[in-house]
C-alpha cells in the first residue's frame, strides 16, 4: 500500500490557513464587477475535506479574481443552512456569495424537492472517493477483511451493528444504506457533524465501521489502526492500491462518485457565473494546486456552469431514489 502523503497535523494546519498556496503568477484578474469580496460558504465544520479544499483555493482564487476571498463555515442540517443563505442572496449584491456544496441532498432529507432554479450552478470543483473501513479492535470485526465479511457480521447481528459517516446524507451514509438494501441486512447509522469527530469515535472503538473520504481517516489506515476493506470508486486509487473497489466485490451500483460544486444565488448573471467558472479553470490548471489536491485524495475537475448543472441533476435523481427507497431523513 502506497504511503499516504498527508497527516492529520497537515490537514488541520490547512484548515487553519497554513496550507494555502503562495500567490500564483496568473496575470490579470478575470472577474470584474460590483463586489470586491467573494464569500465562499462551506456547509460543513472545519477540518473535513470540503473545508480544507476551500482554504487551499482561497489565495489562488483571490489572485485570479482580483477580489478578497473569505471562507466561512456554516455547518448544520446536512449543508442546508448554507444553501439557504445562498438561495436568499441577491444576485447583484456587493458581497459575491458562492457556496461550495457536496450536493443538495440536505433538502431531500428534510422532505423537500430540490429546485435548481433557486441556485445557479457555476462549476464542478473536484471528485473524490470514499472508503469503507473498520476498527479491527472492536469486538466482532477482528476478521472482517471485505464487504462480504462485513455483510456476514451484519446478518449475524441483525440490526445491532453500527456504522458512521461524515454526516447524515453524506455519500458515505447513503452508500452504506444502499449496500444494506442490496444485501438484505440492517445496520444503524450514527450521525456526526463532520468526518473528523466521526473518526475520533471510530479510533476510540465507540463505533466500529466508517464510510467517509480519506482526508482524515487516511493516516490511520496507513498506521494500521483501522483497516480499509473497500474503495467506493469506479477504479482503484494509487494511495490505496491494494484495497479492492466495491465494484470488484460485487456491488457495481455503489461506485457513485462524491463531488463538490460551486453554486451561486438564483438568477445570477450568466456572465458573472462564466467569469467565476473561468477563474476556477485557470486556478485548477496550476500543477501545484492539482498536486496538493491529490495529496488530499481528490481529483481536480473544473467544468462549465452547464456541465455542473447536468451533474447535479443526474445525481439528485440517483440519490433522491436511494433516500426515498430507504426512508432516510435528517
C-alpha positions in Angstrom: 0.0 0.0 0.0 1.5 3.3 -1.1 2.3 5.7 1.7 -0.3 8.3 2.1 1.2 11.7 1.7 -0.6 13.6 4.3 -1.1 13.6 8.0 -3.8 14.8 10.4 -1.5 17.6 11.6 -1.0 18.9 8.0 -4.7 18.7 7.4 -5.6 20.7 10.5 -3.0 23.3 9.7 -4.5 23.6 6.3 -7.9 24.2 7.8 -6.3 26.9 9.9 -4.9 28.6 6.7 -1.3 27.4 6.8 -1.8 25.1 3.8 -2.8 27.9 1.4 -0.6 28.1 -1.7 1.5 31.2 -2.4 0.2 33.7 -4.9 0.2 32.3 -8.4 1.5 34.4 -11.3 -1.6 34.1 -13.3 -1.8 37.6 -14.7 -4.7 40.0 -14.8 -7.8 39.2 -12.8 -10.6 37.6 -14.8 -13.6 38.9 -12.8 -14.7 42.5 -12.7 -18.0 43.9 -11.3 -19.5 45.4 -8.2 -18.4 43.0 -5.5 -14.9 43.2 -4.1 -15.4 40.3 -1.8 -16.2 36.7 -2.5 -17.8 34.9 0.4 -17.2 31.2 -0.1 -19.6 29.3 2.2 -18.8 25.8 3.3 -21.7 23.9 4.8 -19.6 21.7 7.0 -17.2 22.1 10.0 -13.5 22.9 9.8 -11.1 20.1 9.2 -13.0 18.0 6.7 -12.1 17.6 3.0 -14.5 20.3 1.8 -13.2 22.9 4.2 -9.6 22.1 3.6 -10.0 22.3 -0.2 -11.9 25.6 0.1 -9.0 27.1 2.1 -6.5 25.7 -0.4 -8.4 27.6 -3.1 -8.6 30.8 -1.2 -5.4 32.6 -2.1 -5.0 31.5 -5.7 -8.7 32.2 -6.5 -8.3 35.7 -4.9 -5.2 36.3 -7.1 -7.0 35.4 -10.3 -10.3 37.2 -9.5 -8.6 40.3 -8.0 -11.0 40.1 -5.1 -10.8 39.2 -1.4 -11.9 35.6 -0.9 -13.3 34.8 2.6 -14.1 31.2 3.6 -17.0 30.9 6.1 -18.1 27.7 7.7 -21.8 27.4 8.1 -22.4 23.8 9.2 -25.8 22.3 10.0 -28.8 20.4 8.7 -26.6 18.4 6.3 -25.4 21.5 4.5 -28.9 23.0 4.2 -28.2 26.1 6.3 -25.5 27.3 3.9 -27.6 26.6 0.8 -30.5 28.5 2.3 -28.2 31.5 2.7 -27.3 31.3 -1.0 -30.9 30.9 -2.0 -31.7 34.1 -0.2 -28.8 36.2 -1.6 -29.4 38.9 -4.1 -27.5 38.1 -7.4 -26.1 41.6 -7.7 -25.2 42.4 -4.1 -21.8 43.8 -3.2 -20.7 40.6 -1.5 -20.2 37.9 -4.1 -21.8 34.9 -2.3 -21.0 31.4 -3.5 -21.3 28.1 -1.9 -19.0 25.1 -2.2 -21.5 22.2 -1.9 -21.2 18.5 -2.0 -24.9 18.1 -3.0 -28.3 19.4 -2.4 -29.3 16.2 -0.5 -29.9 18.0 2.7 -33.1 19.4 1.3 -34.2 15.9 0.2 -33.5 14.6 3.7 -35.8 17.3 5.0 -38.6 16.1 2.8 -38.2 18.8 0.1 -37.9 18.5 -3.6 -34.6 20.2 -4.7 -35.1 23.0 -7.1 -32.0 24.1 -9.1 -33.8 27.3 -10.1 -33.2 28.5 -6.5 -29.4 28.5 -7.1 -27.0 29.0 -10.0 -24.6 26.1 -10.7 -21.2 27.6 -11.5 -18.6 24.8 -11.8 -17.7 21.4 -10.5 -14.5 21.6 -8.4 -13.4 18.1 -7.8 -14.5 14.5 -7.4 -13.2 12.0 -4.8 -13.8 8.6 -3.5 -14.9 7.2 -0.2 -13.5 4.3 1.7 -15.3 1.7 3.9 -13.0 1.0 6.9 -13.3 -0.9 10.2 -11.6 -0.8 13.5 -10.4 -4.4 13.9 -10.0 -3.9 17.7 -13.8 -3.7 18.0 -15.4 -7.0 19.1 -16.8 -8.9 16.2 -14.8 -7.1 13.5 -11.4 -8.7 14.0 -11.8 -10.9 10.9 -13.6 -8.5 8.6 -11.4 -8.0 5.5 -14.0 -7.5 2.8 -17.5 -6.2 2.1 -18.8 -9.8 2.1 -17.2 -10.3 5.6 -19.0 -7.2 6.8 -22.3 -8.3 5.4 -22.0 -11.7 7.2 -21.4 -9.9 10.5 -24.3 -7.6 9.9 -26.6 -10.6 9.2 -25.5 -12.2 12.4 -26.0 -9.0 14.4 -29.5 -8.4 12.8 -29.6 -4.7 13.0 -27.4 -4.3 16.1 -24.2 -3.4 14.1 -23.5 0.4 14.0 -21.5 2.4 11.5 -20.8 6.1 10.9 -20.0 8.6 8.2 -19.2 12.3 7.9 -22.8 13.4 8.3 -26.4 12.4 7.7 -27.0 12.4 3.9 -23.3 12.2 3.1 -22.3 9.9 0.2 -20.8 7.5 2.7 -24.1 7.3 4.6 -26.2 6.8 1.5 -23.8 4.3 0.0 -24.0 2.1 3.2 -27.7 2.3 3.3 -27.9 1.3 -0.3 -25.5 -1.6 0.4 -27.7 -2.8 3.3 -30.7 -2.7 1.0 -29.0 -4.7 -1.7 -27.6 -7.2 0.7 -30.7 -7.6 2.8 -29.1 -6.6 6.1 -29.7 -3.8 8.6 -27.2 -1.5 10.3 -27.6 1.6 12.5 -26.1 4.9 11.3 -24.5 7.0 14.0 -24.6 10.6 12.8 -21.8 13.2 13.4 -21.4 16.8 12.2 -18.4 16.1 10.1 -15.8 13.4 9.3 -13.2 14.5 12.0 -15.4 13.8 15.1 -16.7 10.5 13.5 -13.1 9.3 13.0 -12.3 10.1 16.7 -15.0 7.8 17.8 -14.0 5.1 15.4 -10.4 5.2 16.7 -11.8 5.1 20.3 -13.8 2.0 19.5 -17.2 3.6 20.1 -18.2 2.8 16.5 -16.5 0.1 14.6 -17.3 1.0 10.9 -17.0 4.2 8.9 -17.7 5.2 5.3 -16.0 8.5 4.5 -13.4 10.3 2.4 -9.8 9.6 3.3 -8.9 13.1 4.2 -8.9 12.4 7.9 -9.1 8.6 8.1 -6.2 8.0 5.6 -3.3 8.3 8.0 -5.0 5.9 10.4 -5.4 3.4 7.6 -1.7 3.7 6.9 -0.8 3.2 10.5 -2.9 0.1 10.8 -5.3 1.5 13.5 -8.2 1.0 11.0 -8.5 -1.4 8.1 -9.8 -0.3 4.7 -12.0 -3.0 3.1 -13.3 -1.2 0.1 -12.8 1.8 -2.1 -16.1 3.3 -3.3 -14.9 4.5 -6.8 -15.1 3.0 -10.3 -11.3 2.1 -10.2 -8.6 1.5 -7.7 -6.6 4.5 -6.5 -2.9 4.9 -6.1 -3.0 5.8 -2.4 -4.6 2.5 -1.5 -3.7 0.4 -4.5 -4.1 -2.9 -2.5 -7.7 -2.1 -1.4 -10.3 -3.5 -3.9 -13.1 -1.4 -5.1 -16.7 -2.1 -4.1 -17.3 -2.9 -7.8 -14.7 -5.7 -7.6 -16.6 -7.1 -4.6 -19.9 -7.4 -6.4 -21.6 -4.1 -6.0 -21.1 -2.1 -9.2 -24.0 0.2 -8.3 -22.2 1.6 -5.3 -19.2 3.1 -7.2 -21.1 6.5 -7.3 -18.5 9.3 -7.1 -18.8 12.1 -4.5 -18.1 15.6 -5.9 -18.1 19.2 -4.9 -19.5 22.1 -6.9 -19.6 25.8 -6.6 -23.0 27.4 -6.8 -24.3 31.0 -6.6 -27.5 32.8 -5.9 -30.7 32.4 -8.0 -30.8 34.4 -11.2 -27.0 35.1 -11.0 -25.9 36.9 -14.2 -24.6 34.4 -16.7 -21.5 36.4 -17.5 -20.7 36.6 -13.8 -21.1 32.8 -13.4 -19.0 32.2 -16.5 -16.2 34.5 -15.2 -16.1 32.6 -11.9 -16.0 29.3 -13.8 -13.2 30.6 -16.0 -11.3 31.6 -12.9 -11.6 28.1 -11.4 -10.5 26.6 -14.7 -7.3 28.7 -14.5 -6.7 28.1 -10.8 -7.2 24.3 -11.2 -4.9 24.1 -14.1 -1.9 25.0 -11.9 0.1 21.8 -11.3 1.0 22.8 -7.7 -2.7 23.1 -6.7 -3.6 19.9 -8.6 -0.8 18.1 -6.8 -1.9 19.5 -3.4 -5.4 18.3 -4.1 -4.2 14.8 -4.9 -2.4 14.8 -1.5 -5.9 15.3 -0.1 -7.1 12.4 -2.2 -9.4 14.4 -4.5 -9.2 14.9 -8.3 -9.5 18.4 -9.6 -12.3 18.6 -12.2 -13.5 22.1 -13.1 -16.4 22.4 -15.5 -18.7 24.9 -17.2 -21.9 26.0 -15.5 -23.9 23.8 -17.9 -21.8 20.7 -17.0 -22.2 21.5 -13.3 -26.0 21.7 -13.7 -26.1 18.4 -15.6 -24.0 16.7 -12.9 -26.2 17.9 -10.1 -29.4 17.0 -11.9 -28.2 13.5 -12.6 -27.0 12.8 -9.0 -30.1 14.3 -7.4 -32.2 11.9 -9.3 -30.0 9.0 -8.2 -29.7 9.8 -4.6 -33.2 11.0 -4.2 -34.3 7.5 -5.1 -31.9 6.0 -2.6 -33.2 8.3 0.1 -36.8 7.5 -0.6 -36.3 3.7 -1.0 -34.5 3.6 2.3 -36.8 6.1 4.1 -33.7 8.2 5.2 -34.5 11.5 6.9 -32.5 14.2 8.6 
